[in-house]
Amino acid sequence: MLAMFFTLSTALVSCREVNEEEDEMEMESEEMEREMDNDMNDVGDDIENAANDAGDAVENAANETGEAVEDAANEVEDEVDGNDDY
C-alpha cells in the first residue's frame, strides 16, 4: 500500500512539474514574440523617420536651388538693364 501511494504521488508530482515547465516556456515564447513585435515596430518607425528626413532634405535642396537660379536670373537681368552695382 505504501509502495502504491509513493508511486502515485511521484507520478502526480512529476506531471505537475512538466506542466509548470510548459507554462514557463509558453510565457517565455509569448514574451519573446512581444519583444520581436516591438523591435519590428521600432525598425518600421526608424525607416519612416529616415524617409521623412530624406524627403525634407530633397525639398530643402530644391528650394535652395530654385532660389539660387532666381538670384542668378535677377543678376543677369540687372546686368542687361544696366542696374548692376559692379
N, C-alpha and C positions, 0 to 999 in steps of 0.2 A: 504494500500500500504506500509506504514511504517512497519507494523507488518510482512508482507511478506518479505520485504527487510531484516529485522532483523533476521528472521528465516533462510533465505537463507544464509546470511553472517555467522551466527553462525554455520550452518551445514558445510560450506566450511572451516571455521577455525578449527573446531573440526576434520575434516578429515585430514587436513594438520598436525595437532598435532599428530595424530595416525601414519601417515606415517613417521614423523620425529622420533618418538619413535621406530618404527620398524627398521628404518635405523640405529639408535644408537645401538639397540640390535643386529642387524646383524653385525655391525662393532665390537662390543664387543665380539661377538661369534667368529668372524674371528681372532681377536687378541688373544683370549684365545687359539684357535686352533694352531696358530703360536707359542705361548709360550709353549704349550704342545709338539709340534714337536721339538722345540729347546731343551726342557728338555729331551725328549726321545733320541735325538741325543747325548746330553751330557752324559746320562747314558750309551749309547752304546759305546761312546768313553772311558768312565771310565772303562767299562768292558774289552774292548780291551786292554787298557793300563795295567790293572791288569793281564790279561792273558799273555801279553808280559813279564811283570816283573816276573811272576811265571815261565815262560819258561826260562828266563835268569838265575833265581836263581837255577833251576834244572840243567841247563847246567854248571853253575859255580861249583855246588856241585859235579857233575860227573867229571869235570876236576880235582878238588882238590882231589877227591877220587882216581882217576887214578894216579895222581902224588904221593900220599901217598903210594899206592900199589907199584909203580915203585921204590920209595925210599926204601921201606921195602925190595923189591926183591934185590936191589943193596946191601943193608946192609947184607942180608943173603949170597949173592954171595961173598962179601968181607970176611965174616966170614969163609966161606968154603975154599976160596983161601988163607986164612991166611993174608990178606991185611988189617985186621981190625985195627983201630987206638987204640983200647982199650987194 
